[in-house]
Amino acid sequence: MALRAEISTNLRGQEQRHVLRRGDSMVIGRGRNVDFHIEDRSVSRRHLKLDHKQDGVWLTDLGSSNGTLLGGHPLAPNSPSLHYGSEEIVIGEIPIRIKMLARDESTRNLFSLPFLPREEFEVLGLAGRGGLSAVWAARQKLLGREVAIKVLTAPVKDAESEDYQRFLREARLYTKVVSPYIVQLYDVRLAEETPYLVLELVRGPSARARIDRGQPVTVPEALKVGEEMAHALSAVHAAGIVHRDIKPSNVLLTHQGIAKLTDFGLGKHLSDNTITSLNLGMGSLPYVAPEQARSAREAGPRADLYGLGASIFHMICGRPPFEFASGEDLVQRLERVRSEVPPPMSSLHGVPRPLEDLVASLLEKLPQNRPGDAGQVARKLRELRERFFPQFKGRTYFDETWAG
């Protein structure tokens, strides 16, 4: 992504410009102690905060009187939203422009998405990239909705290649599961021999992104996210699917306070015997169950529950159950996952003992020693939240404690 962003506005014929570098923040407003001063009565003293992160520029309305519009839609106060590069921003009555500078060549080439029907989609910008694919935010013009376009970017020789088939397998798995806690698939397309998915766009960050920004997840919030992840897994397992990549970066947090599971790239239907590679579904080691670390073929529903336990551990403790030194090779890391017991959570203030016991049961080395039903885990997490944190009413994940 771009290393710099140029922020500009034209106020009564006078151009104002500021450059925001990656890693920096900026407050725009009418007050004295702001980074970008705009003298207009429609603008609050501290109106809008910009954070230039690895994935782009995040906008947070700071509870302004006249609000902020992003792409014509009002931002909820204290609720960070990612700007995708081409959307209009209006604070009060003043238009603001953000121009990304020094975008790398690979991103520039992808930005055009030449195969995407221009009469149907307006590309807003890059939302994320992985080893095999990229995700773009777009507006579906006819339906008037924002969507995520997931495109296979890995070079493929033909439709029989492993990466191509894996991408299509992800699409098929999405169609088999319906849950308010899973990102919805709208359509699967093929254009110029390039497959792409049209998905629900979630503007909030992932649970991992929130942790990495130093924005702590409280214990009741972690219980709520964990409960919703467990509900998602209940639907996944009921459809005969194993996700095999449960981790905080695959959980998106919406402005409505709902956690949504995404990315079925490593998923597998239990009746599918076509995956023969032992390590194709390895997943991310800090969250991988010991049996999955031995062989991806052994991963069943309880391997997903191990990933759930590791994710709850990470949200509460600020680190995953296992952290690996740079000098450790893969064999050493696998051995640690299979043999070592994660550190206790009891040293952390505010963690109820029954919650620690539940997470420990999810992280059991032998799958038969873990809880067997995701729905039961969801109910247990809810019971713990209501018992120990009765004042927590399930507010959104975007409040003053971390919005800046």
C-alpha positions in Angstrom: 0.0 0.0 0.0 1.0 3.7 -0.3 3.6 5.0 2.1 2.0 8.5 2.1 -1.4 10.0 1.9 -2.1 13.6 0.8 -5.1 15.2 2.6 -6.5 18.3 1.0 -9.5 20.6 0.9 -10.5 23.8 -0.9 -12.0 26.3 1.5 -13.3 29.5 -0.1 -10.9 29.1 -3.1 -7.9 28.4 -0.9 -6.2 25.0 -1.2 -5.0 23.4 2.0 -2.8 20.3 1.9 -1.2 18.0 4.5 0.8 14.8 4.0 0.1 11.8 6.3 2.8 9.2 6.4 2.2 5.5 7.2 2.1 5.0 10.9 1.0 8.6 11.7 -2.3 10.0 12.8 -4.0 13.3 12.2 -7.0 15.2 13.8 -9.0 17.5 11.6 -11.2 20.2 13.1 -11.9 23.9 13.9 -10.1 24.0 17.2 -6.6 25.2 18.0 -5.0 22.0 19.0 -5.6 20.0 15.8 -3.2 18.9 13.1 -5.4 20.1 10.2 -7.3 23.3 11.0 -10.4 24.1 9.0 -12.1 27.4 9.9 -15.7 26.7 9.2 -18.7 26.6 11.6 -20.0 23.3 10.2 -16.8 21.6 11.4 -16.4 20.6 15.1 -13.4 21.6 17.1 -12.2 18.0 17.0 -14.1 16.5 14.1 -12.3 13.6 12.4 -9.3 11.5 13.1 -7.2 9.9 10.4 -4.9 6.9 11.0 -2.6 5.8 8.2 -2.2 2.1 8.8 -0.6 -0.8 6.9 -4.0 -1.5 5.2 -4.8 2.2 4.4 -6.3 5.3 6.0 -8.9 4.7 8.7 -11.4 7.5 9.5 -13.0 8.0 12.9 -15.7 10.7 13.5 -14.9 12.0 16.9 -18.5 12.6 17.9 -18.9 15.8 15.7 -22.0 17.9 15.7 -22.7 17.8 12.0 -21.2 14.4 11.2 -19.0 12.9 8.6 -20.0 11.4 5.2 -17.9 8.7 3.6 -19.1 7.8 0.1 -22.4 9.5 0.9 -23.0 7.4 4.0 -22.7 8.8 7.6 -20.0 7.5 9.8 -21.1 6.2 13.2 -19.3 8.3 16.0 -16.1 6.7 17.3 -16.4 3.9 14.7 -13.3 3.6 12.5 -14.0 3.0 8.8 -11.4 2.2 6.1 -11.1 4.7 3.2 -10.6 2.7 0.0 -9.0 5.4 -2.1 -11.7 7.0 -4.2 -14.6 7.7 -1.9 -15.7 11.3 -1.3 -15.4 12.5 2.3 -17.5 15.4 3.7 -17.0 16.8 7.3 -19.8 19.1 8.2 -20.2 20.9 4.9 -16.6 20.7 3.8 -15.3 18.1 1.2 -12.0 16.4 2.0 -9.9 14.5 -0.5 -7.4 11.7 0.3 -4.9 10.8 -2.4 -2.6 7.9 -1.9 0.9 8.6 -3.0 3.8 6.2 -4.0 1.6 3.2 -4.4 3.8 0.2 -5.3 3.7 -1.1 -8.9 2.0 -4.4 -8.1 -0.9 -2.6 -6.4 -1.2 -0.1 -9.3 -1.5 -2.9 -11.8 -4.2 -4.6 -9.8 -6.1 -1.4 -9.2 -7.6 -1.4 -12.7 -9.2 -4.8 -12.5 -9.8 -4.7 -16.3 -12.1 -7.7 -16.3 -14.6 -6.2 -13.9 -17.8 -5.0 -15.6 -17.6 -1.2 -15.3 -21.3 -0.8 -15.9 -21.9 -2.9 -12.8 -19.1 -2.2 -10.4 -17.2 0.9 -9.2 -13.9 -0.1 -7.6 -13.3 1.9 -4.4 -9.8 0.5 -3.5 -7.7 -2.3 -2.2 -9.0 -3.8 1.0 -6.4 -6.6 1.6 -4.0 -9.0 0.0 -2.9 -12.5 0.6 -0.5 -15.0 -1.0 -3.1 -16.2 -3.5 -5.7 -13.5 -3.7 -6.5 -9.8 -3.3 -9.7 -8.3 -1.9 -11.1 -5.1 -3.3 -13.9 -2.9 -2.0 -16.4 -1.9 -4.7 -19.9 -0.5 -5.2 -22.4 -2.5 -7.0 -24.2 0.2 -8.9 -27.5 -1.3 -9.8 -28.2 -2.6 -6.2 -26.6 0.4 -4.5 -24.6 -1.8 -2.1 -20.9 -2.0 -1.2 -19.3 -5.4 -1.8 -15.9 -7.1 -1.5 -14.4 -8.5 -4.7 -12.0 -11.4 -3.9 -9.8 -12.1 -6.9 -7.4 -15.0 -7.5 -4.0 -13.3 -8.2 -1.8 -16.4 -8.1 -0.5 -17.3 -11.6 -2.3 -20.4 -12.8 -1.6 -22.5 -15.8 -5.1 -23.8 -16.3 -8.4 -24.5 -14.5 -7.1 -27.8 -13.2 -4.3 -26.2 -11.2 -4.3 -26.6 -7.4 -4.6 -22.9 -6.6 -7.5 -22.4 -9.1 -9.4 -25.4 -7.7 -8.8 -24.3 -4.1 -10.2 -20.8 -4.9 -13.4 -22.4 -6.4 -13.6 -24.8 -3.5 -13.7 -21.8 -1.2 -16.7 -20.5 -3.2 -18.5 -23.8 -2.9 -18.0 -23.9 0.8 -19.4 -20.4 1.2 -22.6 -21.5 -0.5 -23.2 -24.3 1.9 -23.2 -22.2 5.1 -25.7 -19.4 6.1 -25.2 -17.6 9.3 -25.3 -14.0 10.5 -21.8 -14.6 11.9 -20.3 -15.6 8.6 -19.4 -13.2 5.7 -22.0 -13.7 3.0 -21.2 -14.8 -0.5 -23.3 -13.0 -3.1 -22.0 -14.4 -6.4 -19.1 -16.2 -8.1 -18.0 -14.9 -11.5 -15.5 -15.9 -14.2 -14.1 -13.2 -16.5 -11.2 -13.5 -18.9 -10.4 -16.9 -17.2 -10.1 -15.1 -13.8 -12.4 -16.3 -11.1 -13.6 -13.8 -8.5 -16.0 -13.8 -5.6 -18.6 -11.1 -4.8 -18.8 -11.0 -1.0 -20.4 -9.0 1.8 -18.1 -6.0 2.6 -17.3 -5.6 6.3 -15.8 -2.1 7.0 -14.6 -2.9 10.4 -11.1 -4.3 11.2 -10.3 -7.9 12.0 -9.9 -8.9 15.7 -6.1 -9.3 15.0 -5.8 -5.8 13.5 -7.4 -4.3 16.6 -5.0 -6.2 18.9 -2.0 -5.2 16.8 -2.9 -1.6 17.0 -2.6 -1.8 20.8 -6.4 -1.4 21.2 -7.2 -4.0 24.0 -10.1 -6.4 23.8 -11.8 -6.5 27.2 -12.7 -9.8 28.7 -16.5 -9.4 28.1 -15.8 -8.3 24.5 -13.6 -11.4 24.0 -16.4 -13.5 25.4 -18.9 -12.0 22.9 -16.6 -12.4 19.9 -15.9 -16.0 21.0 -19.6 -16.7 21.4 -20.3 -15.4 17.9 -17.3 -17.4 16.4 -18.7 -20.5 18.1 -22.1 -19.8 16.5 -20.4 -19.5 13.1 -18.6 -22.8 13.7 -21.8 -24.5 14.7 -23.2 -23.6 11.3 -20.0 -24.6 9.5 -19.9 -28.0 11.2 -23.6 -28.6 10.7 -22.9 -28.2 7.0 -20.2 -30.9 7.2 -17.4 -28.5 6.8 -14.1 -27.9 8.7 -12.7 -24.4 8.4 -9.1 -25.3 9.4 -8.0 -21.6 9.7 -9.7 -20.2 12.8 -7.7 -17.2 14.0 -8.3 -13.5 15.0 -7.3 -12.2 11.5 -10.2 -14.2 10.0 -12.8 -12.6 12.3 -14.1 -9.3 11.1 -15.7 -6.9 13.6 -18.7 -4.9 12.2 -19.9 -1.4 13.3 -23.1 -3.1 14.5 -21.1 -5.1 17.1 -21.2 -8.5 15.3 -18.2 -10.7 14.7 -18.1 -12.4 11.3 -16.0 -15.4 10.3 -14.4 -15.2 6.8 -11.8 -16.9 4.5 -12.7 -20.5 3.7 -9.5 -20.9 1.7 -8.3 -23.8 3.8 -11.7 -25.2 4.4 -12.8 -28.7 3.5 -16.1 -30.7 3.3 -15.7 -33.8 5.4 -16.9 -35.9 2.4 -14.2 -34.4 0.1 -11.2 -36.7 -0.5 -9.6 -34.7 -3.2 -7.0 -32.9 -1.0 -4.0 -35.2 -0.8 -1.3 -32.8 0.3 -0.4 -33.2 3.9 0.3 -29.5 4.5 -2.2 -27.8 2.2 -4.5 -27.2 5.2 -1.8 -26.6 7.8 -3.2 -23.2 8.9 -1.4 -20.7 11.1 0.8 -22.5 13.7 -0.1 -20.5 16.8 -3.7 -21.5 16.4 -3.4 -25.0 14.9 -4.5 -28.1 16.8 -1.8 -30.8 17.3 -3.6 -33.3 15.1 -3.8 -30.7 12.3 -0.1 -29.9 12.7 0.6 -33.6 12.2 -1.5 -33.8 9.1 -4.2 -31.5 7.7 -6.2 -34.6 6.8 -6.7 -35.3 10.5 -8.4 -31.9 11.2 -12.0 -32.4 12.2 -14.5 -30.0 13.9 -12.6 -30.2 17.2 -9.6 -28.7 15.4 -11.6 -25.6 14.7 -12.6 -25.5 18.4 -8.9 -25.5 19.3 -8.5 -22.5 17.0 -11.4 -20.8 18.8 -9.7 -21.4 22.1 -6.4 -20.0 20.8 -8.2 -17.0 19.4 -9.9 -16.2 22.7 -6.6 -16.6 24.5 -5.0 -14.2 22.0 -7.7 -11.6 22.4 -7.6 -11.6 26.2 -3.8 -12.0 26.7 -2.7 -9.9 23.8 -0.6 -12.8 22.3 -1.3 -16.3 21.0 -0.8 -19.4 23.1 2.5 -20.0 21.4 5.0 -17.4 20.3 8.0 -18.6 18.2 11.5 -17.3 18.1 12.9 -16.3 14.7 15.6 -19.0 15.0 13.1 -21.9 15.5 12.6 -24.0 12.4 9.3 -25.6 11.4 10.1 -28.9 13.1 10.8 -27.2 16.4 7.7 -25.2 16.2 5.5 -28.2 15.3 7.0 -30.1 18.3 6.1 -27.2 20.6 2.5 -27.1 19.4 2.2 -30.9 19.9 3.8 -31.1 23.3 3.9 -27.8 25.2 1.1 -26.5 27.4 0.1 -22.8 26.9 0.8 -20.5 29.8 -2.1 -20.0 32.2 -4.4 -17.0 31.9 -4.8 -16.7 35.7 -2.1 -14.1 36.0 -4.3 -11.6 34.1 -6.6 -9.5 36.2 -10.3 -9.9 35.5 -10.2 -13.4 33.9 -12.7 -15.6 35.8 -11.5 -19.1 36.6 -14.3 -20.8 34.7 -13.3 -19.0 31.6 -9.7 -20.0 32.0 -10.9 -23.6 32.5 -13.1 -23.4 29.3 -10.2 -22.1 27.2 -7.9 -24.7 28.6 -10.4 -27.4 27.6 -10.5 -26.0 24.1 -6.7 -26.2 24.0 -6.4 -29.8 25.0 -3.9 -31.7 23.0 -6.1 -34.7 22.3 -9.3 -33.8 20.3 -11.4 -36.2 22.3 -10.7 -34.2 25.4 -12.1 -31.0 23.9 -15.7 -30.0 23.9 -17.5 -31.7 21.0 -20.1 -29.2 20.0 -19.6 -25.6 19.0 -23.1 -24.6 19.9 -22.6 -25.8 23.5 -19.4 -23.7 23.6 -21.3 -20.7 22.4 -23.9 -21.1 25.2 -21.2 -21.6 27.8 -19.4 -18.4 26.7 -22.7 -16.5 26.9 -23.4 -17.9 30.4 -20.0 -16.8 31.5 -20.5 -13.3 30.1 -23.9 -12.8 31.7 -22.7 -14.3 35.0 -19.4 -12.3 35.5 -20.1 -9.2 33.4 -23.9 -8.5 33.8 -23.4 -4.8 33.0 -22.0 -5.6 29.5 -24.9 -5.2 27.1 -23.2 -6.3 23.9 -22.3 -2.8 22.7 -20.3 -2.4 19.5 -16.6 -3.1 19.4 -16.0 0.5 18.4 -16.1 2.7 21.5 -13.9 5.4 23.1 -11.7 2.8 24.8 -9.9 2.1 21.5 -11.2 4.5 18.8 -8.6 7.1 19.7 
